[in-house]
Amino acid sequence: MPNPANDNRVQPRGLRRADAAAYLGISPSHFDGQRKAGNIPAPRQMLGVSIWDRTDLDRLFDGATGANDNDGYWDRACGSESLNS
């Protein structure tokens, strides 16, 4: 069995759509809907490909301010604030 401490595989910083959705633990179709709603940060365009930055997705998952354009979305969605505020 391989030793994870000796695993030299590269963990990409940039993720394509399906991989970005999987990284967040959601389906690609839900990812698309949340992206359209502005709840998921925009991808970066690199070499003609849309790529999501893993660090942007980490900030979104962590609920950090500035992770998306809907300031306070996660607080409202989780019940900390009214969804209509």
PyMOL CGO cylinders between C-alpha atoms (Angstrom):
from pymol import cmd
from pymol.cgo import CYLINDER

trace = [
    CYLINDER, 0.00, 0.00, 0.00, 1.40, 3.45, -0.91, 0.3, 1, 1, 1, 1, 1, 1,
    CYLINDER, 1.40, 3.45, -0.91, 2.49, 5.76, 1.87, 0.3, 1, 1, 1, 1, 1, 1,
    CYLINDER, 2.49, 5.76, 1.87, 0.54, 9.08, 1.63, 0.3, 1, 1, 1, 1, 1, 1,
    CYLINDER, 0.54, 9.08, 1.63, 3.51, 10.93, 3.13, 0.3, 1, 1, 1, 1, 1, 1,
    CYLINDER, 3.51, 10.93, 3.13, 5.55, 9.93, 0.09, 0.3, 1, 1, 1, 1, 1, 1,
    CYLINDER, 5.55, 9.93, 0.09, 2.84, 10.78, -2.44, 0.3, 1, 1, 1, 1, 1, 1,
    CYLINDER, 2.84, 10.78, -2.44, 4.44, 13.13, -4.98, 0.3, 1, 1, 1, 1, 1, 1,
    CYLINDER, 4.44, 13.13, -4.98, 1.34, 13.69, -7.11, 0.3, 1, 1, 1, 1, 1, 1,
    CYLINDER, 1.34, 13.69, -7.11, 0.64, 17.31, -7.92, 0.3, 1, 1, 1, 1, 1, 1,
    CYLINDER, 0.64, 17.31, -7.92, -2.53, 18.78, -6.47, 0.3, 1, 1, 1, 1, 1, 1,
    CYLINDER, -2.53, 18.78, -6.47, -3.66, 21.29, -9.12, 0.3, 1, 1, 1, 1, 1, 1,
    CYLINDER, -3.66, 21.29, -9.12, -4.50, 24.79, -8.01, 0.3, 1, 1, 1, 1, 1, 1,
    CYLINDER, -4.50, 24.79, -8.01, -6.76, 25.31, -11.00, 0.3, 1, 1, 1, 1, 1, 1,
    CYLINDER, -6.76, 25.31, -11.00, -9.83, 23.13, -11.34, 0.3, 1, 1, 1, 1, 1, 1,
    CYLINDER, -9.83, 23.13, -11.34, -12.16, 22.63, -14.28, 0.3, 1, 1, 1, 1, 1, 1,
    CYLINDER, -12.16, 22.63, -14.28, -15.91, 22.88, -13.67, 0.3, 1, 1, 1, 1, 1, 1,
    CYLINDER, -15.91, 22.88, -13.67, -16.63, 19.23, -12.75, 0.3, 1, 1, 1, 1, 1, 1,
    CYLINDER, -16.63, 19.23, -12.75, -13.54, 19.04, -10.53, 0.3, 1, 1, 1, 1, 1, 1,
    CYLINDER, -13.54, 19.04, -10.53, -14.41, 22.35, -8.84, 0.3, 1, 1, 1, 1, 1, 1,
    CYLINDER, -14.41, 22.35, -8.84, -17.91, 21.05, -8.12, 0.3, 1, 1, 1, 1, 1, 1,
    CYLINDER, -17.91, 21.05, -8.12, -16.52, 17.79, -6.75, 0.3, 1, 1, 1, 1, 1, 1,
    CYLINDER, -16.52, 17.79, -6.75, -14.00, 19.73, -4.64, 0.3, 1, 1, 1, 1, 1, 1,
    CYLINDER, -14.00, 19.73, -4.64, -16.94, 21.55, -3.00, 0.3, 1, 1, 1, 1, 1, 1,
    CYLINDER, -16.94, 21.55, -3.00, -18.87, 18.28, -2.67, 0.3, 1, 1, 1, 1, 1, 1,
    CYLINDER, -18.87, 18.28, -2.67, -21.73, 19.27, -4.96, 0.3, 1, 1, 1, 1, 1, 1,
    CYLINDER, -21.73, 19.27, -4.96, -22.95, 18.12, -8.37, 0.3, 1, 1, 1, 1, 1, 1,
    CYLINDER, -22.95, 18.12, -8.37, -21.87, 19.97, -11.52, 0.3, 1, 1, 1, 1, 1, 1,
    CYLINDER, -21.87, 19.97, -11.52, -25.49, 20.99, -12.20, 0.3, 1, 1, 1, 1, 1, 1,
    CYLINDER, -25.49, 20.99, -12.20, -25.88, 22.45, -8.69, 0.3, 1, 1, 1, 1, 1, 1,
    CYLINDER, -25.88, 22.45, -8.69, -22.49, 24.15, -9.16, 0.3, 1, 1, 1, 1, 1, 1,
    CYLINDER, -22.49, 24.15, -9.16, -23.80, 25.72, -12.39, 0.3, 1, 1, 1, 1, 1, 1,
    CYLINDER, -23.80, 25.72, -12.39, -26.96, 26.96, -10.69, 0.3, 1, 1, 1, 1, 1, 1,
    CYLINDER, -26.96, 26.96, -10.69, -25.03, 28.46, -7.79, 0.3, 1, 1, 1, 1, 1, 1,
    CYLINDER, -25.03, 28.46, -7.79, -22.56, 30.03, -10.21, 0.3, 1, 1, 1, 1, 1, 1,
    CYLINDER, -22.56, 30.03, -10.21, -25.45, 31.62, -12.14, 0.3, 1, 1, 1, 1, 1, 1,
    CYLINDER, -25.45, 31.62, -12.14, -26.89, 32.92, -8.86, 0.3, 1, 1, 1, 1, 1, 1,
    CYLINDER, -26.89, 32.92, -8.86, -23.52, 34.52, -8.07, 0.3, 1, 1, 1, 1, 1, 1,
    CYLINDER, -23.52, 34.52, -8.07, -22.81, 32.32, -5.07, 0.3, 1, 1, 1, 1, 1, 1,
    CYLINDER, -22.81, 32.32, -5.07, -19.67, 30.74, -6.53, 0.3, 1, 1, 1, 1, 1, 1,
    CYLINDER, -19.67, 30.74, -6.53, -16.74, 32.90, -7.62, 0.3, 1, 1, 1, 1, 1, 1,
    CYLINDER, -16.74, 32.90, -7.62, -16.09, 33.39, -11.31, 0.3, 1, 1, 1, 1, 1, 1,
    CYLINDER, -16.09, 33.39, -11.31, -13.52, 31.21, -13.02, 0.3, 1, 1, 1, 1, 1, 1,
    CYLINDER, -13.52, 31.21, -13.02, -10.27, 32.55, -14.35, 0.3, 1, 1, 1, 1, 1, 1,
    CYLINDER, -10.27, 32.55, -14.35, -9.61, 32.35, -18.05, 0.3, 1, 1, 1, 1, 1, 1,
    CYLINDER, -9.61, 32.35, -18.05, -6.28, 30.68, -18.71, 0.3, 1, 1, 1, 1, 1, 1,
    CYLINDER, -6.28, 30.68, -18.71, -5.09, 29.52, -22.10, 0.3, 1, 1, 1, 1, 1, 1,
    CYLINDER, -5.09, 29.52, -22.10, -8.67, 29.57, -23.40, 0.3, 1, 1, 1, 1, 1, 1,
    CYLINDER, -8.67, 29.57, -23.40, -10.01, 27.45, -20.53, 0.3, 1, 1, 1, 1, 1, 1,
    CYLINDER, -10.01, 27.45, -20.53, -12.25, 28.40, -17.60, 0.3, 1, 1, 1, 1, 1, 1,
    CYLINDER, -12.25, 28.40, -17.60, -10.48, 27.35, -14.41, 0.3, 1, 1, 1, 1, 1, 1,
    CYLINDER, -10.48, 27.35, -14.41, -11.57, 27.85, -10.80, 0.3, 1, 1, 1, 1, 1, 1,
    CYLINDER, -11.57, 27.85, -10.80, -8.84, 28.73, -8.35, 0.3, 1, 1, 1, 1, 1, 1,
    CYLINDER, -8.84, 28.73, -8.35, -8.75, 26.24, -5.46, 0.3, 1, 1, 1, 1, 1, 1,
    CYLINDER, -8.75, 26.24, -5.46, -7.97, 29.06, -3.01, 0.3, 1, 1, 1, 1, 1, 1,
    CYLINDER, -7.97, 29.06, -3.01, -11.12, 30.96, -4.13, 0.3, 1, 1, 1, 1, 1, 1,
    CYLINDER, -11.12, 30.96, -4.13, -13.15, 27.79, -3.54, 0.3, 1, 1, 1, 1, 1, 1,
    CYLINDER, -13.15, 27.79, -3.54, -11.49, 27.32, -0.14, 0.3, 1, 1, 1, 1, 1, 1,
    CYLINDER, -11.49, 27.32, -0.14, -12.49, 30.85, 0.87, 0.3, 1, 1, 1, 1, 1, 1,
    CYLINDER, -12.49, 30.85, 0.87, -16.05, 30.20, -0.32, 0.3, 1, 1, 1, 1, 1, 1,
    CYLINDER, -16.05, 30.20, -0.32, -16.20, 26.97, 1.67, 0.3, 1, 1, 1, 1, 1, 1,
    CYLINDER, -16.20, 26.97, 1.67, -14.72, 28.66, 4.73, 0.3, 1, 1, 1, 1, 1, 1,
    CYLINDER, -14.72, 28.66, 4.73, -17.27, 31.46, 4.43, 0.3, 1, 1, 1, 1, 1, 1,
    CYLINDER, -17.27, 31.46, 4.43, -14.62, 34.17, 4.22, 0.3, 1, 1, 1, 1, 1, 1,
    CYLINDER, -14.62, 34.17, 4.22, -15.82, 37.65, 3.32, 0.3, 1, 1, 1, 1, 1, 1,
    CYLINDER, -15.82, 37.65, 3.32, -15.08, 38.49, -0.28, 0.3, 1, 1, 1, 1, 1, 1,
    CYLINDER, -15.08, 38.49, -0.28, -15.26, 34.91, -1.52, 0.3, 1, 1, 1, 1, 1, 1,
    CYLINDER, -15.26, 34.91, -1.52, -18.16, 35.92, -3.76, 0.3, 1, 1, 1, 1, 1, 1,
    CYLINDER, -18.16, 35.92, -3.76, -20.19, 38.92, -4.81, 0.3, 1, 1, 1, 1, 1, 1,
    CYLINDER, -20.19, 38.92, -4.81, -23.10, 38.15, -2.44, 0.3, 1, 1, 1, 1, 1, 1,
    CYLINDER, -23.10, 38.15, -2.44, -21.70, 39.63, 0.74, 0.3, 1, 1, 1, 1, 1, 1,
    CYLINDER, -21.70, 39.63, 0.74, -23.16, 37.79, 3.73, 0.3, 1, 1, 1, 1, 1, 1,
    CYLINDER, -23.16, 37.79, 3.73, -24.83, 35.06, 1.66, 0.3, 1, 1, 1, 1, 1, 1,
    CYLINDER, -24.83, 35.06, 1.66, -23.60, 32.18, 3.81, 0.3, 1, 1, 1, 1, 1, 1,
    CYLINDER, -23.60, 32.18, 3.81, -24.57, 33.95, 7.04, 0.3, 1, 1, 1, 1, 1, 1,
    CYLINDER, -24.57, 33.95, 7.04, -28.11, 34.47, 5.72, 0.3, 1, 1, 1, 1, 1, 1,
    CYLINDER, -28.11, 34.47, 5.72, -28.34, 30.96, 4.25, 0.3, 1, 1, 1, 1, 1, 1,
    CYLINDER, -28.34, 30.96, 4.25, -27.19, 29.39, 7.53, 0.3, 1, 1, 1, 1, 1, 1,
    CYLINDER, -27.19, 29.39, 7.53, -29.67, 31.37, 9.56, 0.3, 1, 1, 1, 1, 1, 1,
    CYLINDER, -29.67, 31.37, 9.56, -27.33, 33.92, 11.14, 0.3, 1, 1, 1, 1, 1, 1,
    CYLINDER, -27.33, 33.92, 11.14, -29.14, 36.72, 9.30, 0.3, 1, 1, 1, 1, 1, 1,
    CYLINDER, -29.14, 36.72, 9.30, -32.43, 37.11, 7.50, 0.3, 1, 1, 1, 1, 1, 1,
    CYLINDER, -32.43, 37.11, 7.50, -32.31, 35.92, 3.87, 0.3, 1, 1, 1, 1, 1, 1,
    CYLINDER, -32.31, 35.92, 3.87, -34.11, 39.11, 2.87, 0.3, 1, 1, 1, 1, 1, 1,
    CYLINDER, -34.11, 39.11, 2.87, -31.62, 41.55, 4.42, 0.3, 1, 1, 1, 1, 1, 1,
]
cmd.load_cgo(trace, "trace")
